[in-house]
Amino acid sequence: MPLQLARLAFRNVFRQRLRSALTLGAIAFGVLGLVVSGGFVHDIFIQLGEAVVHSQSGHIQIARTGFFTYGSQSSEKFLIENPAAVAARVQALPEVAQVMGRFHFSGLLGNGRSTLPVVGEGIEPEKEAKLGTYMTIRNGRNLQPGEPLGMLVGEGVARALDLKPGDPVSLVTPSAQGAMNSLDCDVVGTFQSFSKDYDDRAVKILLPAAQDLLGTPGANVLVVELRSTSDTARATDAIRQRLAGSGLEVRNWMELNDFYGKTVELYDRQFGVLRLIVLLMVLLCVANTVNMSLYERVPEFGTMCALGDRRGKVLALVMTEGLILGLVGSAIGLALGVLLALALSAVGIPMPPPPNSNLDYMAQVRIVPVVIAGAAAVGVAATLLATAFAARRVTGFSIVDALRRSV
């Protein structure tokens, strides 16, 4: 009986080809819109996350307990004792690609004419170059090992002090003992990261030079780069277990950049509204065509009941037809959506800089299984709801009145 009902429903669906085509078109268009928009939104999430990771924070950072809360005021008080040993323990994890040390400090940068408050980092340039794939060298070159007097400055710093590669600068900062130390450097290049605010205040020198300038060894942050961003949660748990009881705290890039979670939540809610709009659009379009089709078939349903079929069978037949429309329309929409996503990704979508950034980027439309499943579910659910609404009205007829319409 279910197989016979499905065959009958399939014939009924394609008996009126024009109306079925209109219904399928509405379903397919809605599903296509969800696939493309959902893939675009997920690409924003991925590119934003990768930009944050590979221009500033890395995947995971390790520091003394309290550094992430109070370290910006006195970073020299939160030094990791024997950072090489800690880095070796973390490097042994299979998810970890490399571990690098950073020394944070603040001071004044002068060019002989004016000064500017800056935040600085002592870095390991070879490792930072591998991590910083989203950091662009705008002028000059990157830092190189073995040049203790080299300095890399943010584009905003270079603009404020009118600096270019080769210019001499003087960096003044308080040491760990409270004395004022200075370091005369030469600008080797200017950089641009994801964050404009960061570029307006940041300078980078070699880690040994920062240690000499601050008068203290070690580093106050170990930055971990993973082999894949998808390993972040697993690697964070593994590192926390490995360093438990050592007086160190571990934070991943999402915890360090809380704006990312807020951005994802914002776009998720906007996409939820879009899903609701598509659901209502498909519901109204399908309800209109299905209602007209079923109203014209009232004599047919009356004949079925007069021949002994129960109203439940009539309702089951109508719902099966709606299910077939929903499945076929969703399948067409998914196929067209995937093809359009691939085409748009191959060409790329030029995007303006995000807020607080001055870097353009090329967006794509990603094929995300969760989005595809959700789009198909919306298409089928909207069709079944529309069909159920129309079927309740049409199947509540009197058999005599229904047969009279066929005369």
Secondary structure, DSSP 8 states (H G I E B T S, - for coil): -HHHHHHHHHHHHTTSHHHHHHHHHHHHHHHHHHHHHHHHHHHHHHHHHHHHIIIII-SEEEEETTHHHHTTT-GGGS-BSSHHHHHHHHHTSTTEEEEEEEEEEEEEEE-SS-EEEEEEEEE-HHHHHHH-TT-EEEEE----TT-TTEEEEEHHHHHHHT--TT-EEEEEEE-TTS-EEEEEEEEEEEEE-S-HHHHTTEEEEEHHHHHHHHT--SBSEEEEEES-GGGHHHHHHHHHHHTTTTTEEEEEHHHH-HHHHHHHHHHHHHHHHHHHHHHHHHHHHHHHHHHHHHHHTHHHHHHHHHTT--HHHHHHHHHHHHHHHHHHHHHHHHHHHHHHHHHHHHH-EEE---TT----EEE-----HHHHHHHHHHHHHHHHHHHHHHHHHHTT--HHHHHHHT-
